[in-house]
Amino acid sequence: MALSLLLPLELALYTACFMCGIVTAASVTIVQGHFGGQCILYGLVSYNSSAASVALESSGAASLCYFVSSVSVLVAVVCFSLSLYWIYDICFDGEVTRERVWMNAMVGVSGVALFFLLISGCMLKIGRDSLCESVLSRVPNITRCEEAQSRTWASPLDGKRFFDSLLKAETSVWVNFFFWIVIGVLVFLQRRQQSGSKVIIGGPAGGLFGDPGVTAAETEPFFNRAARAMSEDQFDSVAVSVESLLSDAKRMQQQCRERSEQLALAATQLRVESSALREQSEEALLNMATMRRQLDELLDTKAAFEARERQARKLSKQL
C-alpha cells in the first residue's frame, strides 16, 4: 500500500480516536455528576428495605475517575492536534513530510497511549464488575446489574443510566485502544516504506514534485544537507531523551510496585501482631477477672471466719 493511501487512513483513525476519547470522558463525568461527584468504580451499595431504595454505601477514590477522564482527554487532544497538523500540511503546503525520526516518535506516542488506555480500560472493567457484584448481592430481585437502573435510588443519587454510561465508557476505551494499535502498525509500515523522503500528494510515490523520474537522492545535493543532518541529529537526541524518560518511568513504576508490595507485607505483619496482642490482652483480662473472683472468695471466707470467731467468743463469755 502506498504512503498516499496509508496517511488518509491514519488521519481517519485519529478522528475516530478523538471521538472515542470524548465519549469516554463525557460518560465518566456524567456518571460522577449523577452521584454527587463520587466515583462509583469499586463502590459498594446498600439497600433500604423500608424505603425500597438503593444507596451508595462507599465509593471509590475520586482520583480513579479523574485519571480515566484525564487519559481520555489527553488522548483526544493529541489526536485532534495531529489531525489538524496533517490536514494543514495536505491542504496548504501540498506535501507530506514523513521523517524517520518523527515516525519513531509516533511509534513511541502510540506505545504510551496504548499503555495508559490499557490501564484505563482495566480500571473501568474491574471497577464496574466490583460495583455490579455489590449490586447483585445486596439488592433483591435482580439478576443483572443493569436492572438496578430501574430501581429507586436514595436522593440525591441518580442511578437511572449508571450501567449504560460505564459500559459506553469502557467500550470507547477498548475501541480507542484497538485504533491506536492500528495507528502504530500503519506508522511502522510507513517507516519501512519511506526513509525521510518527501512525497507530493497527487504524484507517484517515490518522486519529487510529481515527476517519477526525479528522486530525493538526485536532488539532495541542491539542498542544505548539513542543516538537514544537524536537524536529524537533534531529532535523534530528542528520541533518545524520550526513550530514556520512558525507561526511567518504567523503572520508577517498578520501584513503586515493589514498595507497595513491601508496604502490603508490612501491613499484613502489623495486622497479625495486633491480632496476637489483642488475644494476649483478652487472656490477661480473663486472668485478672479470675484473680478478682478468687480474691472476692477469699475475702468472703475471711469475713465468714471472723463472724464465727466472734460467735465463739460470745459463747465462751456466756459460759
C-alpha positions as a printed NumPy array, in Angstrom:
array([[  0.   ,   0.   ,   0.   ],
       [  1.382,   3.382,  -0.925],
       [  2.107,   6.108,   1.555],
       [ -0.55 ,   8.334,  -0.007],
       [ -3.178,   5.71 ,   0.908],
       [ -1.878,   4.957,   4.401],
       [ -1.879,   8.583,   5.542],
       [ -5.624,   9.269,   4.94 ],
       [ -6.411,   6.038,   6.801],
       [ -4.212,   7.189,   9.661],
       [ -5.972,  10.555,   9.654],
       [ -9.382,   8.862,   9.826],
       [ -8.159,   6.776,  12.779],
       [ -7.018,   9.945,  14.584],
       [-10.519,  11.364,  14.144],
       [-12.101,   8.16 ,  15.457],
       [ -9.751,   8.115,  18.461],
       [-10.646,  11.739,  19.209],
       [-14.358,  10.866,  19.266],
       [-13.748,   7.798,  21.464],
       [-11.785,   9.881,  23.971],
       [-14.534,  12.499,  24.179],
       [-17.213,   9.803,  24.652],
       [-15.228,   8.139,  27.46 ],
       [-14.522,  11.371,  29.336],
       [-18.123,  12.581,  28.957],
       [-19.635,   9.268,  30.117],
       [-17.441,   9.025,  33.234],
       [-18.029,  12.684,  34.104],
       [-21.81 ,  12.355,  33.706],
       [-21.948,   9.304,  35.985],
       [-19.796,  11.074,  38.552],
       [-22.097,  14.09 ,  38.429],
       [-25.221,  11.953,  38.916],
       [-23.69 ,  10.544,  42.097],
       [-22.786,  13.854,  43.673],
       [-19.178,  13.931,  42.492],
       [-18.438,  10.464,  43.899],
       [-16.647,   7.837,  41.805],
       [-18.765,   4.677,  41.837],
       [-15.963,   2.48 ,  40.46 ],
       [-15.102,  -0.164,  43.09 ],
       [-18.063,   1.169,  45.11 ],
       [-20.449,  -0.667,  47.445],
       [-24.218,  -0.201,  47.609],
       [-26.76 ,  -0.825,  50.36 ],
       [-30.491,  -1.494,  50.149],
       [-33.054,   0.158,  52.417],
       [-35.925,  -2.332,  52.555],
       [-38.293,   0.065,  54.357],
       [-37.894,   2.792,  51.713],
       [-37.216,   0.276,  48.885],
       [-34.286,   2.403,  47.693],
       [-30.653,   1.792,  46.773],
       [-27.922,   3.913,  48.36 ],
       [-24.194,   4.21 ,  47.795],
       [-22.585,   2.859,  50.951],
       [-18.987,   3.568,  49.931],
       [-17.405,   4.928,  46.765],
       [-14.037,   4.519,  45.11 ],
       [-11.374,   7.18 ,  45.188],
       [-12.314,  10.191,  43.073],
       [ -8.823,  10.111,  41.551],
       [ -9.778,   6.891,  39.699],
       [-12.468,   8.638,  37.668],
       [-10.265,  11.703,  37.254],
       [ -7.457,   9.501,  35.923],
       [ -9.708,   7.791,  33.348],
       [-11.166,  11.129,  32.212],
       [ -7.741,  12.794,  32.041],
       [ -6.239,   9.988,  29.961],
       [ -9.171,  10.097,  27.54 ],
       [ -8.997,  13.894,  27.22 ],
       [ -5.219,  13.884,  26.666],
       [ -5.516,  11.176,  24.001],
       [ -8.306,  13.17 ,  22.332],
       [ -6.186,  16.353,  22.38 ],
       [ -3.225,  14.512,  20.832],
       [ -5.435,  13.039,  18.1  ],
       [ -7.08 ,  16.387,  17.404],
       [ -3.704,  18.152,  17.15 ],
       [ -2.288,  15.511,  14.819],
       [ -5.402,  15.661,  12.633],
       [ -5.176,  19.445,  12.327],
       [ -1.475,  19.254,  11.538],
       [ -1.869,  16.726,   8.726],
       [ -4.931,  18.472,   7.276],
       [ -2.999,  21.761,   7.198],
       [  0.054,  20.041,   5.696],
       [ -2.012,  18.419,   2.937],
       [ -4.337,  21.324,   2.1  ],
       [ -1.997,  24.315,   2.402],
       [  1.543,  23.028,   1.897],
       [  0.54 ,  20.441,  -0.681],
       [  3.152,  17.982,   0.53 ],
       [  3.583,  15.386,   3.247],
       [  6.903,  15.124,   5.053],
       [  7.371,  11.9  ,   6.999],
       [ 10.81 ,  11.924,   8.526],
       [ 12.039,   8.68 ,  10.073],
       [ 12.668,  10.409,  13.404],
       [  9.077,  11.633,  13.626],
       [  7.842,   8.182,  12.709],
       [  9.917,   6.761,  15.582],
       [  8.416,   9.413,  17.85 ],
       [  4.901,   8.448,  16.688],
       [  5.626,   4.805,  17.48 ],
       [  6.642,   5.929,  20.98 ],
       [  3.49 ,   8.052,  21.324],
       [  1.415,   5.058,  20.246],
       [  3.086,   2.901,  22.879],
       [  2.436,   5.466,  25.627],
       [ -1.195,   5.886,  24.538],
       [ -1.709,   2.115,  24.459],
       [ -0.199,   1.77 ,  27.943],
       [ -2.456,   4.358,  29.558],
       [ -5.539,   3.22 ,  27.624],
       [ -4.899,  -0.341,  28.801],
       [ -4.755,   0.845,  32.414],
       [ -7.935,   2.912,  31.96 ],
       [ -9.81 ,   0.011,  30.359],
       [ -8.803,  -2.384,  33.133],
       [ -9.828,   0.146,  35.798],
       [-13.24 ,   0.617,  34.184],
       [-13.76 ,  -3.127,  33.713],
       [-12.69 ,  -4.226,  37.209],
       [-14.337,  -1.225,  38.925],
       [-17.659,  -1.819,  37.141],
       [-17.571,  -5.552,  37.917],
       [-16.881,  -4.818,  41.598],
       [-19.829,  -2.414,  41.735],
       [-22.11 ,  -4.911,  39.972],
       [-21.135,  -7.692,  42.397],
       [-22.21 ,  -5.452,  45.273],
       [-25.46 ,  -4.589,  43.487],
       [-26.33 ,  -8.224,  42.733],
       [-25.543,  -9.392,  46.265],
       [-27.366,  -6.643,  48.18 ],
       [-30.282,  -5.539,  46.009],
       [-33.048,  -8.182,  45.997],
       [-34.98 ,  -9.497,  42.995],
       [-32.456,  -8.588,  40.292],
       [-30.364, -10.953,  38.182],
       [-28.437,  -8.436,  36.072],
       [-26.617,  -5.266,  37.049],
       [-28.452,  -3.097,  34.523],
       [-31.759,  -3.932,  36.23 ],
       [-30.657,  -1.736,  39.154],
       [-31.089,   1.292,  36.865],
       [-34.849,   0.909,  37.145],
       [-34.778,   0.845,  40.953],
       [-35.281,   3.875,  43.148],
       [-32.034,   5.433,  44.349],
       [-31.733,   7.423,  47.56 ],
       [-31.726,  11.187,  46.997],
       [-29.665,  12.967,  45.678],
       [-28.288,   9.978,  43.743],
       [-29.454,   9.344,  40.191],
       [-28.701,   5.809,  39.035],
       [-31.009,   5.633,  36.028],
       [-28.192,   5.181,  33.473],
       [-25.096,   4.397,  35.534],
       [-24.524,   0.943,  33.989],
       [-25.107,   2.091,  30.398],
       [-22.744,   5.051,  30.838],
       [-19.969,   2.94 ,  32.394],
       [-20.374,   0.309,  29.672],
       [-20.22 ,   3.025,  26.986],
       [-17.06 ,   4.477,  28.544],
       [-15.413,   1.053,  28.752],
       [-16.337,   0.167,  25.153],
       [-14.967,   3.507,  23.912],
       [-11.674,   2.906,  25.721],
       [-11.2  ,  -0.544,  24.179],
       [-12.154,   0.733,  20.698],
       [ -9.666,   3.567,  21.179],
       [ -7.062,   1.008,  22.246],
       [ -7.657,  -1.036,  19.07 ],
       [ -7.443,   2.073,  16.859],
       [ -4.09 ,   3.03 ,  18.403],
       [ -2.775,  -0.461,  17.658],
       [ -3.763,   0.059,  14.009],
       [ -2.14 ,   3.524,  14.033],
       [  1.094,   2.038,  15.355],
       [  1.043,  -0.617,  12.642],
       [  0.405,   1.991,   9.917],
       [  3.241,   4.218,  11.137],
       [  5.533,   1.202,  11.259],
       [  4.6  ,   0.285,   7.678],
       [  5.244,   3.847,   6.501],
       [  8.556,   3.822,   8.333],
       [  9.513,   0.671,   6.456],
       [  8.496,   2.154,   3.114],
       [  9.95 ,   5.637,   3.469],
       [ 13.281,   6.917,   4.752],
       [ 12.544,  10.582,   5.302],
       [ 11.714,  11.423,   1.658],
       [  9.089,  13.949,   0.572],
       [  6.045,  12.883,  -1.389],
       [  3.753,  15.275,  -3.254],
       [  0.078,  14.351,  -2.986],
       [ -1.106,  13.557,  -6.499],
       [  2.323,  12.405,  -7.802],
       [  3.648,   8.851,  -7.902],
       [  5.171,   7.517,  -4.677],
       [  8.953,   7.944,  -4.626],
       [  9.044,  11.053,  -6.897],
       [  9.589,  14.68 ,  -6.051],
       [  7.418,  17.499,  -7.457],
       [  5.174,  14.991,  -9.235],
       [  7.98 ,  13.767, -11.533],
       [  8.503,   9.989, -11.292],
       [ 11.962,  10.258, -12.775],
       [ 13.367,  12.564, -10.085],
       [ 14.032,  11.121,  -6.641],
       [ 15.126,  12.653,  -3.376],
       [ 18.621,  11.181,  -3.732],
       [ 19.156,  13.012,  -7.06 ],
       [ 18.042,  16.443,  -5.846],
       [ 19.562,  16.249,  -2.381],
       [ 22.911,  17.914,  -3.349],
       [ 20.982,  21.118,  -4.206],
       [ 19.637,  21.405,  -0.669],
       [ 21.331,  22.266,   2.57 ],
       [ 22.418,  18.773,   3.524],
       [ 24.421,  19.948,   6.555],
       [ 21.427,  21.675,   8.134],
       [ 19.271,  18.637,   7.392],
       [ 21.815,  16.32 ,   9.025],
       [ 22.001,  18.629,  12.006],
       [ 18.224,  18.599,  12.415],
       [ 18.189,  14.81 ,  12.139],
       [ 20.862,  14.606,  14.845],
       [ 18.749,  16.851,  17.055],
       [ 15.684,  14.721,  16.418],
       [ 17.71 ,  11.6  ,  17.235],
       [ 18.833,  13.155,  20.513],
       [ 15.228,  14.066,  21.323],
       [ 14.137,  10.493,  20.556],
       [ 16.913,   9.145,  22.796],
       [ 15.83 ,  11.521,  25.571],
       [ 12.229,  10.376,  25.248],
       [ 13.305,   6.73 ,  25.376],
       [ 15.41 ,   7.399,  28.471],
       [ 12.488,   9.18 ,  30.13 ],
       [ 10.215,   6.242,  29.34 ],
       [ 12.757,   3.792,  30.753],
       [ 13.067,   5.945,  33.898],
       [  9.283,   5.997,  34.227],
       [  9.142,   2.199,  33.908],
       [ 11.89 ,   1.839,  36.499],
       [ 10.082,   4.199,  38.884],
       [  6.856,   2.281,  38.305],
       [  8.644,  -0.975,  39.16 ],
       [ 10.109,   0.603,  42.301],
       [  6.674,   1.9  ,  43.326],
       [  5.214,  -1.564,  42.766],
       [  7.955,  -3.122,  44.927],
       [  7.442,  -0.505,  47.645],
       [  3.691,  -1.105,  47.602],
       [  4.271,  -4.855,  47.944],
       [  6.619,  -4.236,  50.868],
       [  4.067,  -1.931,  52.498],
       [  1.336,  -4.518,  51.98 ],
       [  3.534,  -7.193,  53.59 ],
       [  4.331,  -4.864,  56.497],
       [  0.614,  -4.085,  56.929],
       [ -0.142,  -7.813,  56.984],
       [  2.511,  -8.374,  59.646],
       [  1.131,  -5.484,  61.694],
       [ -2.363,  -6.96 ,  61.464],
       [ -1.048, -10.349,  62.634],
       [  0.877,  -8.749,  65.511],
       [ -2.082,  -6.625,  66.525],
       [ -4.305,  -9.722,  66.49 ],
       [ -1.794, -11.552,  68.694],
       [ -1.63 ,  -8.581,  71.075],
       [ -5.422,  -8.448,  71.193],
       [ -5.576, -12.14 ,  72.086],
       [ -2.931, -11.663,  74.788],
       [ -4.799,  -8.676,  76.249],
       [ -8.059, -10.653,  76.282],
       [ -6.292, -13.528,  78.006],
       [ -4.792, -11.109,  80.565],
       [ -8.245,  -9.635,  81.221],
       [ -9.646, -13.123,  81.769],
       [ -6.82 , -13.914,  84.195],
       [ -7.437, -10.667,  86.063],
       [-11.146, -11.454,  86.289],
       [-10.318, -14.927,  87.634],
       [ -7.914, -13.47 ,  90.202],
       [-10.518, -10.873,  91.254],
       [-13.106, -13.601,  91.679],
       [-10.706, -15.686,  93.76 ],
       [ -9.827, -12.641,  95.85 ],
       [-13.529, -11.967,  96.459],
       [-13.966, -15.58 ,  97.531],
       [-11.024, -15.268,  99.934],
       [-12.481, -12.069, 101.412],
       [-15.856, -13.75 , 101.826],
       [-14.162, -16.711, 103.527],
       [-12.252, -14.367, 105.82 ],
       [-15.429, -12.472, 106.727],
       [-17.229, -15.746, 107.492],
       [-14.314, -16.948, 109.594],
       [-14.256, -13.677, 111.571],
       [-18.021, -13.906, 112.157],
       [-17.688, -17.452, 113.536],
       [-14.781, -16.342, 115.677],
       [-16.919, -13.576, 117.191],
       [-19.73 , -16.047, 117.865],
       [-17.259, -18.381, 119.53 ],
       [-16.061, -15.552, 121.805],
       [-19.638, -14.679, 122.788],
       [-20.346, -18.318, 123.675],
       [-17.158, -18.536, 125.698],
       [-18.114, -15.423, 127.637],
       [-21.593, -16.778, 128.355],
       [-20.13 , -19.995, 129.603]])
